[in-house]
């Protein structure tokens, strides 16, 4: 882990700033400036300031026009027609039109794109004329416009001229370090892992609400250093404020803490399709997590209320599903989560043939979610009480995702915030059988598979009647709960700290949008 002193941080950001200069810090540096290369909140949240989509989410999370001024269904559920905004230019002065939309679809849905799964329902994207695009879907898809708020449009000419016609998340290309969007801010300097500076785009098509002349982001992975930077005035905002420091920051003159509940559910996942354990003293032996009784035992071994009260200081809400109650499609019929019951967990383990327990490897990030490593340490202790020995391996998120994608785990931590604010989203990404050809299950690292869930997903995606659709979602939730496909733990809180002269908007997707920031 890299530690920064406050004095070192001061060298990275201006020690004195004009009223319009804004400096903020977060735990994770965006891995790339390529909007199609990495599907993660630190990347997408940051790039929402630089790139734009056909639609966007407002302060209240409602979908509103962006590069498209309007959209309407085609025929009897054949797709959607988008009317594009005219007079928009990219940061380099190039004109935005339908060719850029078609190109961005082809790029974002390509085999090497991490956003490929977003386009599983799409059969084709057609240019009707220079400012009209038809998105054809394989079946009626009433939520499609809601599902593409983070699909960002790139300039076809710029990408091809710089040999960045396709994303390359492994080796990188020109779009990894450089950007050319249509958004309110432009990237003026990028030093990966150190600082990224944005400046306003004077040719932006929309009304300007901010008063920022320059904005610099600095990743600080050590929580104490981040708090010290805020207290000393070296930064204007940090996200997150460590839970244990929130009260101290809030009581400090000149500072304030902004609290909320994120859309993100923190959960544990299993290596369902792995026949053998990969880590621990039993590496190479049969994988116990393939037995649903063992997965249920894990769920009953974890005292979520204790985690909420001690590690999260009462700021988190227990979760029973892969979405929070605020999301569309939350299943009121399946609100209960497994009760904390170590005795029942031991009985389940004995029934499954593991009366003496077993050992395995638990992978966790240590700089991605609030108190992520501390939560994993607590989980390790709780599992030990029922005889399960977890070999904890916590690491920075830039190393973590490659480990998960390489199946280097027995069990792992994951946080999920649905980009559509709909239950269909985690079902498509986390619960559906992985199928790269159909662009499904791209974050289902453990390979959970259920034929009925696979059958229900396209029905959920195409059903217009809300009552019928909810019944399908309820059935899906009951399946993944009964199978303990994941162990949902809690809904992560939002805790941001700012100087008291900063006005901003905190959205439940934890995206920090600069165009709503005012420095007073």
Secondary structure, 3 states (H helix, E strand, C coil): CCCCCHHHHHHHCCCCCCCCEEEEEECCCCCCCCCCCCCCHHHHHHHCCCCCCCEEECCCCCEEECCEEEEEEECCCCEEEEEECCCCECCCCCECCHHHHHHHHHHHCCCCCCCHHHHCCEEEEEEEECCEEEEEECCCCCCHHHHCCCCCCCCHHHHHHCCCCCCCCCCCCHHHHCCCCCCCEEEEEEECCCEEEEEECCCCCCCCCCCCCEEEEEECCCHHHHHHHHHHCCCCEEECCCHHHHHHHHCCCCEEEEEEEEEEEEEEEECCCCCECCCCCCCCCECHHHCHHHHHHHHHHCCHHHHHHHHCCCCCEECCCCCCCCCECCCHHHCCCCCCCHHHHHHHHHHCCCCCCEEEEEEEECCCCCCHHHHHHHHHHHHHCCCEEEEEEEECHHHHHHHHHCCCCCEEEEEECCCCCECHHHHHHHHCCCEHHHCECCCCCCCCCCHHHHHHHHHHHHCCCHHHHHHHHHHHHHHHHHCCCEEEEEEEEEEEEEECCEECCCCCCCCCCHHHCEEC
